Amino acid sequence: MGKSREEETVAEGGKPMRLWGGRFEGGPADALTRLSVSVQFDWRLAPYDLLASRAHARVLHRAGLLSDDELTRMLGALEDLEEACRSGSFRPTVADEDVHTALERGLLERLGSLGGKLRAGRSRNDQVATDLRLYLRDHVRHIVSRLVELETALMSQAEEHAATAAPGMTHLQHAQPVSFGHQLLAHVHAIARDVDRLRDWDRRAAVSPLGAGALAGSSLPLDPQAVAEELGFTSAAPNSMDAVADRDFAAEFLFCAAMAGVHLSRLGEEIVLWASQEFHWIEMDDAYSTGSSIMPQKKNPDVAELARGKSGRLIGNLMTMLTILKGLPLTYNRDLQEDKEPIFDTVDTLLLVLPAMSGLVATMRVNTARLETSAPDGFALATDLAELLVRKGVPFRDAHEAVGHLVVWCQVNDTTFEKLTEEDLAKISPHFTAATGEGPGALDVLNVQGALASRKAFGGTAPDRVRDQLAALREIVDGQAAWASGS
């Protein structure tokens, strides 16, 4: 019996091996080959393709399509091929169209015609959809581990500075004093939502497309549910057409990653400000900052700036994916070859940025004296004074106006709240004089630590509430770490 087209190309070694071609008289044009090839970036799916191949081999055996001996040889060859891929002794070549082609070549080299039996009942369409889900579900846990490290670094700083007063800002203008720990924990809450989204994403991504074939399933007696269970999915896809066409899981992952990138960018922007000479709230460790090639005195927040800049890549990758999917008819279209590079770039970007940001936050030194000195600047205690008047029975509208007049008076007379006297207050509004009855007077509330302590409602910036937040967040983050480790 003559050799198959695939066996001939493998034996000759000089022609590109393809998983198709029987109906074609000639080979593809060089321009088409260069356009079609994807192995240079989809090779990283090889471990997941081999994992799915082992599960598929067992299903073929249970269906009576592989004998006991053939299954043993098939699994042995797949294990040998996996080790060769791991060691680098087997690599794709320029003649391999994609990861599936390269791995089938490796299997045929080890098994001859028996290697061709593994292709029964599956298509590159359901293979790549399965491989990509396996890859992402694996790497999402690595990403969550790195997010947990950043949360932990922020919480460690927040614990140390739960009672450190800092200027709280709106519109980047001094607004009200806050605990610096409270501000740091605001970033932890945002990142915790990112992790929650990724965990929720994993629940929807845990559906196996393998068994869908090209689009219609297979007439062979296969068991997609068994394959799904072996690969760690919760179920097999209930619709074979949707199974190979669906990239919702990819777009949703990219949204989750882009949202995390936005949060990293916001944290990065704050660190850039904090490290500036104008703010001087923090000092960055030398290991996480850089200098200037011309200005010897410079210490630049490159890590924070790169986190801010790389968020653009993450947002762009999401836009790329949504644009690829827009208007695609069912089921598989070659446009979907373009889904991998934005995914791989997003994974790589997050795993590159997150450890650097964690190190920057963990090692930064907080200038406590600077924070506490500047906390009351810009008449930041004005709201506390207005709320005192409210407690004395003054309508807030009137209290707001009275304190506003007081701010103007201080500006005109080049003074601050801290230097006010009872006589000064009496000149501005009778409401301040009325506030000298029982309980604290107007001058008594113009105190930063008192202002922090007074904001003791749930979610407030009082140091005791910050410590409550820390306790609750530690429990949340411990659960996230356990999920990431698979425990």
Secondary structure, DSSP 8 states (H G I E B T S, - for coil): ----HHHHHHHH-SS---S--TT-SS---HHHHHHH--HHHHGGGHHHHHHHHHHHHHHHHHTTSS-HHHHHHHHHHHHHHHHHHHHTSS---TT--SHHHHHHHHHHHHHGGGGGGGGTT--HHHHHHHHHHHHHHHHHHHHHHHHHHHHHHHHHHHHHTTT-EEEEEETTEEEEEEEHHHHHHHHHHHHHHHHHHHHHHHHHH-EE-TT-TTTT--SS---HHHHHHHTT-SEE-S-HHHHHH--HHHHHHHHHHHHHHHHHHHHHHHHHHHHSTTT--EE--GGG-B--SS-TT--B-HHHHHHHHHHHHHHHHHHHHHHHHTT--SS--GGGGGGHHHHHHHHHHHHHHHHHHHHHHHH-EE-HHHHHHHTTTTTTTHHHHHHHHHHTT--HHHHHHHHHHHHHHHHHTT--GGG--HHHHHHH-HHHHHTTSSS--TGGG--HHHHHHH--STT---HHHHHHHHHHHHHHHHHHHHHHHT-
